[in-house]
Amino acid sequence: MDFEITNNSLSEKHSLSVDSEGVRFSNGALLGARRFRFSEIETVLLSGNHILSFQVGKEVFSIPTRPEDPVHQNVINFLLQEARRSTE
């Protein structure tokens, strides 16, 4: 199963996809999407203004979320569950 958050505005295009293999993040850059295993994720944060961020090494990747959207909540919950499981 694949869960995805997309944020497409005039100035930014982001997407975050979470599946059983890990996370795929795209910020709309020419380099395309980057893929990470859950074990590579060091920190997951959700700010007060609903920006979901995760850290891999010295890089931080962020995407706006909508708290009222059940799909966004599923993505966040699955990401947290799998990131925690990978550290056990």
PAZAPA-4460 file (N, C-alpha, C; in steps of 0.05 Angstrom, whole numbers, plus 32768, in hexadecimal, padded with zeros to 4 digits):
% residues 88
    n_x    n_y    n_z   ca_x   ca_y   ca_z    c_x    c_y    c_z   seq   type   mol
   8011   7FE9   8000   8000   8000   8000   8012   8019   8000     1      M     A
   8009   802D   7FF2   8019   8045   7FEE   8008   805D   7FF8     2      D     A
   8013   806D   800A   8006   8085   8014   8015   809D   8009     3      F     A
   8007   80B2   8001   8015   80C9   7FF4   8008   80E4   7FFD     4      E     A
   801A   80F7   8001   8012   8113   8005   801E   8123   7FEE     5      I     A
   800E   8134   7FE2   8019   8146   7FCD   8012   8162   7FD4     6      T     A
   8024   8174   7FCD   8020   8191   7FD1   8029   819F   7FB8     7      N     A
   8016   81A7   7FA8   801C   81B5   7F8F   8011   81D1   7F90     8      N     A
   8023   81E4   7F92   801B   8200   7F91   8029   820D   7F7A     9      S     A
   8024   8227   7F76   8032   8235   7F60   8050   8235   7F64    10      L     A
   8059   8236   7F7C   8076   8239   7F81   8084   821F   7F89    11      S     A
   8075   820B   7F92   8082   81F3   7F9B   8072   81DA   7F93    12      E     A
   8080   81C5   7F8E   8074   81AA   7F89   8083   8196   7F9A    13      K     A
   8074   818A   7FAC   8080   8176   7FBE   806E   815D   7FBE    14      H     A
   807A   8146   7FC2   806B   812E   7FC7   807A   811C   7FDA    15      S     A
   806B   810E   7FEA   8077   80FB   7FFD   8066   80E2   7FFB    16      L     A
   8073   80CC   7FF4   8066   80B2   7FF1   8073   809F   8005    17      S     A
   8062   8091   8014   806C   807D   8028   8060   8062   8021    18      V     A
   8071   804E   801F   8068   8033   801B   8078   8020   802D    19      D     A
   8074   8006   802A   8081   7FF3   803B   80A0   7FF3   8038    20      S     A
   80AA   7FFE   8022   80C7   7FFE   801C   80D4   8017   8028    21      E     A
   80C5   802D   802C   80D1   8045   8036   80C2   805E   802D    22      G     A
   80D2   8073   8029   80C7   808E   8022   80D2   8097   8008    23      V     A
   80C1   80A3   7FF7   80CA   80B1   7FDF   80C1   80CE   7FE1    24      R     A
   80D5   80E0   7FDF   80CF   80FD   7FE2   80D8   810B   7FC8    25      F     A
   80C7   811D   7FBE   80CE   812D   7FA7   80C7   814A   7FAE    26      S     A
   80DA   815C   7FA7   80D4   8178   7FAC   80D1   8187   7F91    27      N     A
   80CC   8178   7F7C   80C8   8184   7F62   80E1   818D   7F53    28      G     A
   80F8   8187   7F5F   8112   818E   7F52   8117   817C   7F3B    29      A     A
   8129   8184   7F2A   8130   8174   7F13   813C   8159   7F1A    30      L     A
   8147   8157   7F32   8154   813E   7F3A   8140   8127   7F3F    31      L     A
   8127   812E   7F40   8112   811A   7F44   810F   8112   7F62    32      G     A
   8102   80FB   7F66   80FC   80F2   7F80   8114   80E4   7F8D    33      A     A
   8115   80E6   7FA7   8129   80D8   7FB7   811B   80C3   7FC8    34      R     A
   8128   80AC   7FCA   811D   8095   7FD9   812E   8090   7FF2    35      R     A
   8120   808B   8008   812E   8085   8022   8121   806D   802F    36      F     A
   8131   805C   803B   8127   8046   804C   8120   8052   8067    37      R     A
   810D   8046   8075   8105   804F   808F   811C   8051   80A2    38      F     A
   812F   803E   80A0   8146   803D   80B2   8158   8055   80AE    39      S     A
   8156   8063   8098   8167   807B   8093   815B   8094   80A0    40      E     A
   8142   8094   80A7   8135   80AB   80B2   813C   80AE   80D0    41      I     A
   8148   80C4   80D6   8151   80C9   80F2   813C   80D7   8103    42      E     A
   812D   80E9   80F7   8119   80F8   8106   8101   80FE   80F5    43      T     A
   80E9   80FE   8101   80D1   8107   80F3   80C4   811C   8105    44      V     A
   80BD   8133   80F9   80B1   8148   8108   8098   8152   80FA    45      L     A
   8084   815B   8109   806D   8169   80FF   806A   8183   810D    46      L     A
   806D   8199   80FE   806D   81B3   810B   8051   81BC   8112    47      S     A
   804F   81D2   8121   8035   81DD   8128   8025   81E7   8110    48      G     A
   8033   81EE   80FB   8024   81F6   80E3   8022   81DF   80CE    49      N     A
   8024   81C7   80D8   801E   81AE   80C9   8032   81A8   80B2    50      H     A
   804B   81B0   80B6   8060   81A8   80A4   806D   818E   80AE    51      I     A
   806C   8179   809E   8078   8160   80A4   8094   8160   809A    52      L     A
   80A7   815A   80AC   80C4   815A   80A4   80D0   8140   80AE    53      S     A
   80E4   8136   809F   80F3   811F   80A8   8110   8124   80A0    54      F     A
   8122   811A   80B1   813F   811E   80AD   814C   8104   80A5    55      Q     A
   815D   8106   8091   816E   80F0   8088   818A   80FB   8086    56      V     A
   819C   80F2   8098   81B7   80FD   8099   81B5   811A   80A1    57      G     A
   81C2   812C   8091   81C1   8149   8097   81AB   8157   8087    58      K     A
   819B   8148   8078   8186   8154   8068   816B   8152   8075    59      E     A
   815B   8167   8072   8140   8167   807C   812D   816C   8065    60      V     A
   8118   815B   8063   8104   815C   804E   80E9   8163   805B    61      F     A
   80DB   8176   804E   80C2   8180   805A   80AC   8182   8046    62      S     A
   8093   817E   804F   807C   8181   803E   8065   818B   8050    63      I     A
   8055   819E   8046   803D   81A7   8054   8028   8191   8054    64      P     A
   801A   818E   806B   8004   817B   806D   7FEB   8189   8075    65      T     A
   7FD4   817B   8071   7FBA   8185   8079   7FB0   8173   808F    66      R     A
   7FAD   817D   80A8   7FA5   816B   80BE   7F89   8160   80BB    67      P     A
   7F78   816D   80AB   7F5C   8164   80A8   7F5A   814E   8092    68      E     A
   7F70   8149   8084   7F6F   8135   806E   7F77   811A   8079    69      D     A
   7F65   8106   8078   7F6B   80EB   8082   7F82   80DE   8074    70      P     A
   7F86   80E3   805A   7F9C   80D8   804B   7FB7   80E2   8057    71      V     A
   7FB8   80FC   805D   7FD0   8107   8068   7FD6   80FB   8084    72      H     A
   7FC1   80F7   8093   7FC4   80EB   80AE   7FCE   80CE   80AB    73      Q     A
   7FC4   80BF   8097   7FCD   80A4   8093   7FEB   80A3   808B    74      N     A
   7FF3   80B6   807A   8010   80B7   8073   8021   80BD   808B    75      V     A
   8019   80D0   809B   8029   80D7   80B3   802A   80C0   80C6    76      I     A
   8014   80B3   80CB   8013   809C   80DE   8024   8085   80D4    77      N     A
   8022   807F   80BA   8031   8068   80AF   804F   806E   80AF    78      F     A
   8056   8087   80A8   8073   808F   80A9   807E   808C   80C6    79      L     A
   806F   8096   80D9   8078   8094   80F5   807A   8077   80FE    80      L     A
   8066   8067   80F8   8066   804B   80FF   807E   803C   80F4    81      Q     A
   8083   803F   80DA   8099   8031   80CE   80B5   803C   80D6    82      E     A
   80B7   8056   80DA   80D0   8061   80E3   80D7   8056   80FF    83      A     A
   80C3   8055   8110   80C7   804A   812B   80CF   802C   812A    84      R     A
   80C0   801E   8119   80C5   8001   8117   80E2   7FFB   810E    85      R     A
   80ED   800C   80FC   8107   8008   80F2   811D   800C   8106    86      S     A
   8117   801A   811C   812B   801F   8131   812A   800A   8147    87      T     A
   8116   7FF9   8147   8114   7FE4   815C   8127   7FCE   8158    88      E     A
***
